[in-house]
């Protein structure tokens, strides 16, 4: 369904259900919440496929990744709660919601969140961060979506101080699994001082709207025949806002609409045909995006 250009959505709109490809994701729904404050308790609480809501209290050190089962909502308590040193893994699961978590410094090979071979995920109002004091490969991605995952919405998150932001599709050689999948929506996220992969999209279909990007080398990168719609975003202190041809692999496609590039370059070798996503959404004007995103994105806003 075509976009409806409307007035800015207030931060309180975060209480609404997910918009975009992840629409319909409910996680644990109305299951009675359980609050955990240790890693062992968290791992036990999120295991299995029964409906569950798990509240995380406090900042917990984590080495590697903790797996999350299907039909799960993970919700941080307040603004400081979450995990540091590692991340979360959603693998071969369905219907998972992750909201209001601080996820920091995921030491490689762990990502902050990995979504793998999964369907219906909503990643919302989290704060992802690392640092750029180490080599670019010291930490892995903040949020990676791969292995044919589908129907994912990434909304109202902050991504800060990192080299590799968000990779969608992990390999040029994964055509058989990824083609026709990797449908992802990013909206109202803030990428601050993230070098690249905002996002980097192989094979899939990506809708990137109403995001604020500042301090990037390369932001949106469409590759391996991916289709990307980039609309009503704001770019500042960014060298290349959108590119389809910055790697040695097959170029992707990009369709741009009503962005504020702030002087950033665009490198579009192939204009995309993806211009009307198959869902209803409202895209606020680029002129109001910075105010909306800086006031509404990240933890502590729910």
FILO-60085 format. One record per residue: residue in one letter; x, y, z of N, C-alpha, C, O in turn. Coordinates in steps of 0.1 Angstrom, whole numbers, padded with zeros to 4 digits, always signed. Layout:
BEGIN
AXYZXYZXYZXYZ ...
REM end
This chain:
BEGIN
X+0008-0012+0000+0000+0000+0000+0009+0012+0000+0019+0013+0007 X+0005+0022-0008+0013+0034-0009+0014+0042+0004+0005+0041+0013 X+0024+0050+0006+0026+0057+0018+0016+0068+0019+0011+0074+0009 X+0013+0072+0032+0005+0083+0035+0014+0093+0042+0018+0090+0053 X+0017+0105+0036+0025+0114+0042+0017+0122+0052+0008+0129+0049 X+0022+0121+0065+0014+0127+0076+0023+0135+0085+0035+0136+0083 X+0017+0141+0095+0024+0149+0105+0033+0139+0113+0030+0127+0113 X+0043+0144+0120+0052+0136+0127+0044+0127+0138+0035+0132+0144 X+0049+0115+0139+0043+0106+0149+0050+0108+0162+0063+0109+0163 X+0043+0111+0173+0050+0113+0186+0056+0100+0191+0053+0089+0187 X+0066+0102+0200+0073+0090+0206+0063+0080+0212+0066+0068+0212 X+0052+0085+0217+0043+0076+0223+0037+0066+0214+0031+0056+0218 X+0038+0069+0201+0033+0059+0191+0041+0046+0192+0036+0036+0186 X+0052+0046+0199+0059+0033+0201+0051+0023+0207+0054+0011+0206 X+0040+0027+0215+0031+0017+0221+0023+0010+0211+0016+0000+0214 X+0022+0014+0198+0014+0008+0188+0021-0005+0184+0033-0007+0187 X+0014-0014+0177+0020-0026+0172+0030-0023+0161+0031-0012+0156 X+0038-0033+0158+0049-0030+0148+0043-0026+0134+0032-0031+0130 X+0050-0018+0127+0046-0014+0113+0057-0019+0104+0068-0021+0107 X+0052-0023+0092+0062-0027+0082+0061-0042+0080+0051-0049+0083 X+0072-0048+0076+0072-0062+0073+0070-0071+0085+0066-0082+0085 X+0074-0065+0097+0072-0072+0109+0058-0071+0116+0056-0076+0127 X+0049-0065+0109+0035-0063+0114+0029-0077+0117+0031-0086+0109 X+0022-0077+0128+0016-0090+0132+0025-0098+0142+0020-0108+0147 X+0037-0093+0144+0045-0099+0155+0040-0096+0168+0039-0084+0172 X+0037-0106+0177+0032-0103+0190+0040-0109+0201+0038-0106+0213 X+0050-0117+0198+0059-0123+0208+0051-0131+0218+0044-0140+0214 X+0053-0128+0231+0046-0136+0241+0032-0131+0244+0025-0137+0252 X+0028-0120+0237+0014-0116+0238+0011-0112+0252+0018-0104+0259 X+0000-0117+0258-0005-0114+0271-0001-0124+0282-0006-0124+0293 X+0010-0131+0279+0015-0140+0289+0019-0133+0302+0024-0121+0300 X+0018-0138+0313+0022-0132+0326+0037-0129+0326+0045-0139+0324 X+0042-0117+0328+0056-0115+0328+0064-0121+0339+0059-0122+0350 X+0076-0125+0336+0086-0130+0346+0098-0120+0345+0103-0117+0335 X+0102-0116+0357+0114-0107+0358+0126-0115+0362+0126-0122+0371 X+0137-0113+0354+0150-0120+0357+0161-0110+0359+0161-0099+0353 X+0171-0113+0367+0182-0104+0369+0196-0111+0368+0206-0105+0371 X+0196-0124+0364+0208-0131+0362+0208-0138+0348+0197-0140+0343 X+0220-0141+0343+0221-0147+0330+0215-0161+0330+0208-0164+0320 X+0217-0168+0340+0211-0182+0341+0196-0181+0341+0190-0189+0334 X+0191-0172+0349+0176-0171+0349+0170-0166+0336+0160-0171+0332 X+0178-0158+0329+0173-0153+0316+0173-0164+0306+0163-0166+0299 X+0184-0172+0305+0184-0183+0295+0173-0193+0298+0167-0198+0288 X+0170-0196+0310+0160-0205+0313+0146-0199+0309+0138-0207+0304 X+0144-0187+0312+0131-0181+0310+0127-0179+0295+0116-0180+0292 X+0137-0177+0286+0135-0175+0272+0135-0187+0264+0132-0187+0252 X+0138-0199+0270+0139-0211+0262+0125-0217+0259+0116-0214+0266 X+0124-0224+0248+0112-0231+0245+0103-0222+0237+0105-0211+0234 X+0092-0228+0232+0083-0222+0223+0069-0218+0229+0060-0214+0221 X+0067-0219+0242+0055-0215+0248+0055-0200+0249+0066-0194+0249 X+0043-0193+0249+0042-0179+0249+0048-0174+0263+0044-0179+0273 X+0056-0164+0262+0062-0159+0275+0067-0144+0273+0071-0140+0262 X+0067-0137+0284+0071-0123+0285+0082-0123+0295+0079-0126+0307 X+0094-0119+0292+0106-0119+0301+0111-0105+0302+0115-0099+0293 X+0111-0100+0315+0116-0087+0318+0130-0088+0323+0132-0096+0333 X+0139-0080+0317+0153-0081+0321+0156-0069+0330+0154-0058+0326 X+0161-0072+0343+0164-0061+0352+0179-0061+0354+0185-0071+0359 X+0185-0049+0352+0199-0048+0354+0207-0051+0341+0202-0057+0331 X+0220-0046+0341+0229-0048+0330+0238-0061+0333+0245-0061+0343 X+0237-0071+0324+0243-0084+0327+0254-0086+0317+0252-0085+0305 X+0266-0090+0322+0277-0094+0313+0273-0107+0306+0267-0116+0312 X+0277-0108+0293+0274-0119+0285+0285-0123+0276+0290-0114+0269 X+0289-0135+0276+0300-0140+0266+0293-0148+0256+0286-0158+0259 X+0294-0145+0243+0287-0152+0233+0273-0147+0231+0271-0135+0233 X+0264-0156+0227+0250-0152+0225+0241-0162+0233+0243-0174+0234 X+0230-0156+0237+0219-0163+0244+0208-0165+0235+0203-0155+0229 X+0203-0178+0233+0193-0180+0223+0179-0177+0229+0177-0179+0241 X+0170-0173+0221+0156-0169+0225+0147-0178+0217+0148-0180+0205 X+0137-0184+0224+0127-0193+0217+0116-0185+0211+0115-0173+0212 X+0107-0192+0203+0096-0186+0196+0086-0181+0206+0085-0185+0218 X+0077-0172+0201+0066-0166+0209+0071-0160+0222+0065-0163+0233 X+0081-0152+0221+0088-0146+0232+0088-0131+0231+0092-0126+0220 X+0085-0124+0242+0088-0110+0243+0099-0108+0254+0098-0113+0265 X+0110-0101+0250+0120-0097+0259+0120-0082+0261+0120-0075+0251 X+0119-0077+0273+0116-0063+0276+0125-0059+0287+0125-0064+0298 X+0134-0049+0285+0142-0043+0295+0134-0035+0305+0124-0028+0301 X+0139-0035+0318+0132-0027+0328+0139-0014+0329+0151-0013+0332 X+0132-0003+0327+0138+0010+0327+0147+0012+0315+0146+0006+0305 X+0157+0022+0317+0166+0025+0306+0179+0018+0306+0186+0017+0296 X+0185+0013+0318+0198+0008+0318+0199-0007+0316+0211-0012+0315 X+0189-0014+0316+0189-0029+0316+0193-0035+0303+0189-0030+0292 X+0200-0046+0303+0203-0053+0291+0216-0062+0292+0217-0068+0303 X+0224-0062+0282+0235-0071+0281+0248-0064+0275+0246-0056+0267 X+0259-0068+0280+0272-0063+0275+0282-0073+0273+0283-0083+0281 X+0290-0073+0262+0300-0082+0259+0296-0093+0249+0305-0099+0242 X+0283-0095+0247+0278-0105+0238+0264-0101+0233+0262-0089+0232 X+0256-0110+0230+0243-0106+0224+0232-0117+0225+0234-0127+0232 X+0222-0115+0217+0210-0124+0217+0210-0131+0203+0213-0125+0193 X+0205-0143+0203+0203-0150+0190+0189-0155+0188+0184-0162+0197 X+0183-0152+0177+0170-0157+0173+0172-0166+0161+0173-0161+0150 X+0172-0179+0163+0176-0188+0153+0165-0199+0151+0162-0206+0161 X+0160-0200+0139+0150-0209+0136+0138-0208+0145+0132-0218+0150 X+0134-0195+0147+0122-0192+0156+0112-0184+0149+0114-0179+0138 X+0101-0182+0155+0089-0175+0150+0084-0166+0161+0082-0170+0172 X+0081-0153+0157+0073-0144+0165+0081-0140+0178+0077-0145+0189 X+0091-0132+0176+0099-0127+0188+0100-0112+0188+0102-0106+0178 X+0098-0106+0200+0099-0092+0202+0110-0089+0212+0111-0096+0222 X+0119-0080+0208+0129-0075+0217+0128-0060+0218+0130-0053+0208 X+0126-0055+0231+0124-0041+0232+0131-0035+0245+0132-0043+0255 X+0135-0023+0244+0140-0015+0256+0152-0022+0263+0153-0021+0275 X+0161-0028+0255+0173-0033+0260+0185-0025+0256+0186-0019+0245 X+0195-0023+0265+0208-0018+0262+0217-0030+0258+0219-0039+0266 X+0222-0030+0246+0231-0041+0242+0244-0034+0237+0244-0027+0227 X+0255-0038+0244+0267-0031+0241+0279-0040+0239+0280-0051+0245 X+0288-0036+0231+0302-0042+0229+0301-0057+0227+0307-0065+0235 X+0294-0061+0216+0293-0076+0213+0306-0080+0207+0309-0078+0195 X+0315-0087+0215+0328-0091+0210+0327-0102+0199+0319-0111+0201 X+0334-0100+0188+0333-0110+0177+0337-0124+0182+0346-0125+0190 X+0330-0134+0177+0321-0134+0166+0306-0132+0169+0297-0135+0161 X+0303-0127+0181+0289-0125+0185+0284-0111+0180+0291-0101+0180 X+0271-0111+0175+0264-0099+0172+0256-0094+0184+0253-0102+0193 X+0253-0081+0184+0244-0077+0194+0230-0084+0194+0226-0089+0204 X+0224-0085+0183+0213-0094+0180+0215-0100+0166+0218-0094+0157 X+0214-0114+0166+0214-0121+0153+0200-0127+0151+0194-0133+0160 X+0194-0124+0139+0182-0131+0135+0185-0140+0123+0189-0136+0113 X+0183-0153+0125+0187-0163+0116+0176-0173+0113+0170-0179+0123 X+0173-0176+0100+0163-0186+0097+0150-0184+0105+0144-0194+0109 X+0146-0172+0107+0135-0169+0115+0125-0160+0108+0128-0154+0098 X+0112-0160+0113+0102-0153+0107+0094-0145+0118+0091-0151+0128 X+0091-0133+0115+0083-0124+0123+0092-0120+0136+0092-0127+0146 X+0099-0109+0135+0106-0104+0146+0105-0088+0146+0104-0082+0136 X+0104-0083+0158+0102-0069+0160+0113-0064+0170+0113-0068+0182 X+0123-0056+0165+0134-0051+0173+0131-0036+0175+0133-0029+0166 X+0128-0032+0187+0122-0019+0189+0127-0012+0202+0128-0019+0212 X+0130+0000+0201+0134+0009+0212+0146+0003+0220+0146+0004+0233 X+0155-0003+0213+0167-0007+0220+0179+0003+0218+0178+0011+0208 X+0189+0002+0226+0201+0011+0224+0213+0001+0222+0217-0006+0231 X+0218+0002+0210+0230-0006+0206+0242+0003+0206+0241+0014+0201 X+0253-0002+0211+0265+0006+0211+0278-0003+0213+0277-0014+0217 X+0289+0003+0208+0302-0003+0211+0312+0008+0213+0309+0018+0220 X+0324+0008+0206+0333+0019+0206+0341+0017+0193+0341+0006+0187 X+0348+0028+0189+0356+0027+0177+0371+0028+0181+0379+0033+0173 X+0374+0024+0194+0388+0025+0199+0396+0012+0195+0408+0012+0194 X+0388+0002+0191+0394-0011+0187+0395-0012+0172+0389-0004+0165 X+0401-0023+0167+0401-0026+0153+0386-0029+0149+0378-0033+0157 X+0383-0027+0136+0369-0028+0132+0364-0042+0133+0351-0043+0133 X+0372-0052+0135+0367-0065+0136+0367-0070+0151+0364-0082+0153 X+0371-0062+0160+0370-0066+0174+0356-0069+0179+0354-0079+0186 X+0347-0060+0175+0333-0063+0177+0326-0068+0164+0331-0065+0154 X+0315-0075+0166+0308-0079+0153+0297-0069+0151+0297-0058+0157 X+0287-0073+0143+0276-0064+0140+0267-0061+0152+0266-0069+0162 X+0261-0050+0152+0251-0046+0162+0238-0054+0160+0232-0059+0170 X+0233-0055+0148+0221-0062+0145+0222-0068+0131+0223-0061+0121 X+0223-0081+0130+0225-0088+0117+0213-0098+0115+0208-0104+0124 X+0208-0098+0103+0196-0105+0099+0200-0113+0087+0204-0108+0076 X+0199-0127+0088+0205-0135+0077+0198-0148+0076+0188-0151+0082 X+0204-0157+0067+0199-0170+0065+0184-0171+0062+0177-0178+0068 X+0180-0163+0052+0166-0164+0048+0155-0159+0057+0144-0163+0056 X+0159-0151+0067+0149-0146+0077+0139-0137+0069+0142-0131+0059 X+0127-0135+0075+0117-0128+0068+0108-0120+0078+0107-0124+0090 X+0102-0109+0073+0092-0102+0081+0097-0097+0094+0093-0100+0105 X+0107-0087+0093+0113-0081+0104+0111-0066+0104+0113-0060+0093 X+0108-0060+0115+0107-0046+0116+0118-0041+0127+0118-0047+0138 X+0126-0031+0123+0136-0026+0132+0132-0011+0134+0133-0003+0125 X+0127-0007+0146+0121+0006+0148+0125+0013+0161+0127+0006+0171 X+0127+0026+0160+0130+0034+0172+0142+0029+0180+0141+0030+0193 X+0152+0024+0174+0164+0020+0181+0175+0031+0179+0175+0039+0169 X+0185+0031+0188+0197+0039+0185+0209+0029+0183+0210+0019+0190 X+0217+0032+0174+0230+0025+0170+0241+0035+0171+0241+0045+0163 X+0250+0033+0180+0261+0043+0183+0275+0037+0183+0277+0026+0188 X+0284+0045+0178+0299+0043+0180+0303+0029+0176+0307+0021+0184 X+0302+0026+0163+0305+0012+0159+0310+0013+0144+0307+0022+0137 X+0317+0002+0140+0321+0001+0126+0310-0005+0117+0307+0000+0107 X+0304-0016+0122+0295-0024+0114+0281-0024+0120+0279-0031+0130 X+0272-0017+0114+0259-0015+0120+0250-0026+0119+0248-0034+0128 X+0244-0028+0107+0234-0039+0105+0235-0045+0091+0233-0039+0081 X+0238-0058+0091+0240-0066+0079+0228-0074+0077+0224-0082+0086 X+0223-0074+0065+0211-0082+0061+0216-0091+0050+0218-0086+0039 X+0217-0104+0052+0223-0113+0042+0238-0114+0044+0245-0104+0042 X+0243-0125+0048+0256-0126+0053+0267-0129+0043+0279-0127+0045 X+0262-0135+0031+0272-0140+0021+0267-0138+0007+0255-0140+0004 X+0276-0135-0002+0273-0135-0016+0269-0148-0022+0263-0149-0032 X+0273-0159-0015+0271-0172-0020+0259-0179-0014+0257-0191-0016 X+0250-0171-0008+0238-0178-0001+0226-0175-0009+0215-0173-0004 X+0227-0175-0023+0216-0172-0032+0204-0181-0029+0193-0177-0029 X+0207-0194-0027+0196-0204-0027+0187-0202-0015+0175-0205-0015 X+0193-0197-0004+0185-0195+0009+0179-0181+0010+0168-0180+0015 X+0186-0171+0005+0182-0157+0007+0173-0152-0004+0165-0143-0001 X+0173-0156-0016+0165-0151-0027+0151-0152-0024+0146-0163-0021 X+0143-0141-0025+0129-0141-0022+0126-0139-0007+0114-0139-0003 X+0136-0138+0001+0134-0136+0016+0141-0123+0020+0144-0114+0012 X+0145-0122+0033+0151-0110+0039+0143-0098+0036+0148-0088+0030 X+0130-0098+0040+0122-0086+0039+0122-0079+0052+0117-0084+0062 X+0127-0067+0052+0130-0059+0064+0126-0045+0063+0128-0039+0053 X+0120-0039+0074+0117-0025+0074+0125-0019+0086+0125-0024+0097 X+0131-0007+0083+0138+0001+0093+0131+0014+0093+0130+0021+0083 X+0126+0018+0105+0121+0032+0106+0123+0038+0119+0123+0031+0130 X+0125+0051+0119+0127+0059+0131+0139+0054+0140+0138+0054+0152 X+0150+0050+0133+0162+0047+0141+0172+0058+0139+0172+0066+0130 X+0181+0059+0149+0192+0068+0149+0205+0061+0148+0209+0053+0157 X+0213+0063+0137+0226+0057+0136+0236+0069+0137+0237+0077+0129 X+0243+0069+0149+0253+0079+0152+0267+0074+0152+0270+0066+0161 X+0276+0080+0144+0290+0075+0143+0291+0060+0141+0299+0053+0147 X+0283+0055+0132+0284+0041+0127+0290+0042+0113+0284+0049+0105 X+0301+0035+0111+0309+0037+0099+0301+0033+0087+0301+0040+0076 X+0294+0021+0087+0288+0016+0075+0278+0005+0079+0275+0002+0090 X+0272-0001+0068+0261-0011+0070+0249-0005+0077+0245-0009+0088 X+0243+0004+0070+0231+0012+0076+0219+0012+0067+0215+0022+0062 X+0214-0001+0063+0221-0014+0065+0228-0017+0052+0228-0010+0042 X+0235-0029+0052+0240-0035+0040+0231-0047+0037+0229-0056+0045 X+0225-0046+0025+0214-0056+0022+0218-0064+0010+0219-0058-0001 X+0218-0077+0011+0220-0086+0000+0207-0093-0003+0200-0097+0006 X+0204-0095-0016+0193-0103-0021+0179-0099-0017+0170-0101-0025 X+0177-0093-0006+0164-0091+0000+0157-0078-0005+0160-0072-0015 X+0146-0075+0003+0138-0063+0000+0138-0054+0013+0133-0059+0023 X+0143-0042+0012+0145-0034+0024+0138-0021+0022+0139-0014+0012 X+0130-0017+0033+0124-0003+0033+0130+0004+0044+0129+0001+0056 X+0136+0016+0041+0144+0024+0050+0138+0038+0050+0140+0045+0041 X+0130+0041+0061+0123+0054+0060+0123+0061+0074+0123+0054+0084 X+0124+0074+0074+0123+0082+0086+0134+0079+0096+0132+0079+0108 X+0146+0076+0091+0157+0073+0100+0167+0085+0099+0167+0093+0090 X+0175+0087+0110+0184+0098+0111+0198+0091+0112+0201+0084+0121 X+0207+0095+0102+0220+0090+0101+0230+0101+0102+0229+0111+0094 X+0239+0101+0111+0250+0111+0111+0263+0104+0115+0264+0096+0123 X+0274+0109+0108+0287+0104+0110+0290+0091+0104+0298+0084+0109 X+0285+0088+0092+0287+0075+0085+0296+0077+0073+0297+0088+0067 X+0304+0067+0070+0311+0067+0057+0302+0062+0046+0300+0070+0036 X+0296+0051+0047+0286+0046+0038+0274+0041+0046+0275+0033+0054 X+0263+0046+0042+0250+0043+0049+0243+0031+0042+0248+0020+0044 X+0233+0034+0035+0225+0023+0028+0233+0017+0017+0238+0024+0008 X+0235+0004+0017+0242-0003+0006+0234-0015+0001+0231-0025+0008 X+0229-0014-0011+0221-0024-0018+0230-0032-0027+0236-0026-0036 X+0230-0045-0025+0239-0053-0033+0233-0067-0036+0223-0071-0030 X+0240-0074-0045+0235-0088-0049+0220-0088-0053+0213-0097-0049 X+0217-0077-0061+0203-0077-0066+0192-0073-0056+0180-0074-0060 X+0196-0069-0044+0186-0064-0035+0178-0052-0040+0183-0044-0047 X+0166-0051-0035+0157-0039-0038+0156-0031-0025+0152-0037-0015 X+0159-0018-0025+0158-0010-0014+0151+0003-0017+0154+0010-0026 X+0141+0006-0009+0134+0019-0009+0139+0027+0002+0137+0023+0014 X+0144+0039-0001+0150+0048+0009+0142+0061+0008+0143+0068-0002 X+0134+0064+0018+0126+0076+0017+0125+0084+0031+0124+0078+0041 X+0124+0097+0029+0122+0106+0040+0131+0104+0052+0127+0105+0064 X+0144+0102+0049+0154+0101+0059+0163+0113+0059+0162+0122+0050 X+0171+0115+0070+0180+0126+0071+0194+0121+0073+0197+0112+0081 X+0203+0126+0065+0217+0122+0065+0226+0134+0068+0224+0145+0062 X+0235+0133+0078+0244+0144+0082+0258+0139+0083+0260+0127+0088 X+0268+0146+0079+0282+0142+0080+0284+0128+0075+0291+0120+0081 X+0278+0125+0064+0278+0112+0058+0284+0113+0044+0280+0122+0036 X+0293+0105+0040+0299+0106+0027+0290+0100+0016+0288+0107+0006 X+0286+0088+0018+0277+0082+0008+0264+0078+0015+0264+0068+0023 X+0253+0084+0012+0240+0081+0018+0235+0068+0013+0230+0059+0021 X+0235+0066+0000+0230+0053-0006+0240+0049-0017+0244+0058-0025 X+0243+0036-0018+0252+0031-0028+0247+0018-0033+0241+0010-0025 X+0248+0015-0045+0245+0002-0051+0258-0005-0056+0257-0016-0062 X+0269+0001-0056+0281-0004-0063+0294-0002-0057+0304+0000-0063 X+0295-0003-0043+0307-0001-0036+0315-0014-0033+0323-0014-0024 X+0311-0025-0039+0318-0037-0037+0320-0045-0050+0315-0041-0060 X+0328-0056-0049+0331-0063-0061+0320-0073-0065+0322-0080-0075 X+0310-0074-0057+0299-0083-0060+0289-0077-0070+0292-0066-0075 X+0278-0083-0071+0267-0078-0080+0260-0066-0074+0258-0066-0062 X+0258-0056-0082+0251-0044-0077+0237-0047-0073+0231-0057-0077 X+0232-0039-0064+0218-0039-0060+0210-0028-0067+0215-0022-0077 X+0198-0026-0062+0189-0016-0068+0184-0007-0056+0183-0011-0045 X+0182+0006-0059+0177+0015-0049+0168+0025-0055+0170+0030-0066 X+0157+0028-0048+0148+0039-0052+0147+0049-0041+0144+0045-0030 X+0150+0061-0044+0151+0072-0034+0139+0081-0035+0134+0084-0046 X+0134+0086-0024+0123+0095-0024+0123+0104-0012+0123+0100+0000 X+0124+0117-0014+0122+0128-0004+0131+0127+0008+0127+0129+0019 X+0144+0124+0005+0154+0124+0016+0161+0137+0017+0161+0145+0007 X+0165+0140+0029+0174+0152+0031+0188+0146+0032+0192+0141+0043 X+0196+0148+0021+0209+0141+0020+0220+0149+0028+0230+0144+0031 X+0217+0162+0030+0227+0170+0038+0241+0170+0031+0251+0172+0038 X+0241+0170+0018+0254+0170+0010+0260+0157+0008+0270+0156+0001 X+0254+0146+0013+0260+0133+0011+0258+0129-0004+0248+0133-0010 X+0267+0120-0009+0266+0115-0022+0256+0104-0023+0253+0097-0013 X+0251+0101-0035+0244+0089-0039+0251+0083-0051+0255+0090-0060 X+0252+0070-0050+0259+0062-0061+0249+0051-0065+0250+0040-0061 X+0240+0055-0074+0230+0045-0079+0233+0041-0093+0230+0048-0103 X+0237+0028-0094+0240+0023-0107+0227+0017-0113+0226+0016-0125 X+0218+0012-0104+0205+0006-0109+0194+0011-0100+0194+0009-0088 X+0184+0018-0107+0173+0023-0099+0163+0012-0097+0160+0004-0106 X+0158+0011-0085+0150+0000-0081+0135+0002-0086+0131+0012-0089 X+0128-0010-0086+0114-0010-0089+0105-0011-0077+0093-0010-0078 X+0112-0013-0065+0104-0014-0053+0101+0000-0048+0110+0007-0042 X+0089+0005-0050+0085+0019-0046+0073+0019-0038+0069+0030-0032 X+0065+0008-0036+0053+0008-0029+0052-0005-0020+0048-0015-0025 X+0056-0004-0008+0056-0015+0001+0042-0021+0003+0032-0014+0001 X+0041-0034+0006+0027-0040+0006+0021-0039+0020+0014-0049+0024 X+0022-0028+0026+0016-0025+0039+0014-0011+0041+0019-0002+0034 X+0005-0007+0050+0002+0007+0053+0012+0012+0063+0016+0006+0073 X+0016+0025+0060+0025+0031+0070+0024+0046+0067+0019+0051+0057 X+0028+0054+0077+0029+0069+0075+0043+0073+0076+0051+0069+0085 X+0048+0080+0066+0061+0086+0065+0061+0101+0068+0055+0108+0060 X+0066+0105+0079+0066+0119+0082+0076+0126+0073+0086+0120+0068 X+0075+0139+0071+0084+0147+0063+0098+0146+0069+0100+0145+0081 X+0108+0146+0060+0122+0146+0065+0125+0158+0074+0134+0157+0083 X+0118+0169+0072+0121+0181+0081+0118+0179+0095+0124+0186+0104 X+0110+0169+0099+0107+0166+0113+0114+0154+0119+0112+0151+0131 X+0122+0147+0111+0127+0134+0115+0137+0135+0126+0137+0127+0135 X+0146+0145+0125+0157+0146+0136+0150+0148+0149+0154+0142+0159 X+0140+0157+0150+0134+0159+0163+0126+0147+0168+0127+0143+0180 X+0119+0140+0159+0112+0128+0163+0121+0117+0168+0118+0111+0178 X+0131+0115+0160+0140+0103+0163+0149+0106+0176+0150+0097+0184 X+0154+0118+0177+0163+0120+0189+0155+0121+0202+0160+0118+0212 X+0142+0124+0201+0134+0124+0213+0127+0111+0216+0124+0108+0227 X+0126+0103+0206+0118+0090+0207+0125+0077+0207+0120+0067+0211 X+0137+0077+0201+0144+0064+0199+0153+0060+0211+0157+0069+0218 X+0155+0047+0212+0163+0042+0223+0155+0037+0235+0143+0038+0235 X+0163+0033+0245+0157+0028+0257+0151+0039+0266+0154+0051+0264 X+0142+0035+0275+0136+0045+0284+0125+0053+0279+0121+0063+0285 X+0120+0050+0267+0110+0057+0261+0096+0050+0260+0086+0056+0255 X+0095+0039+0266+0083+0031+0266+0075+0034+0278+0064+0028+0280 
REM end
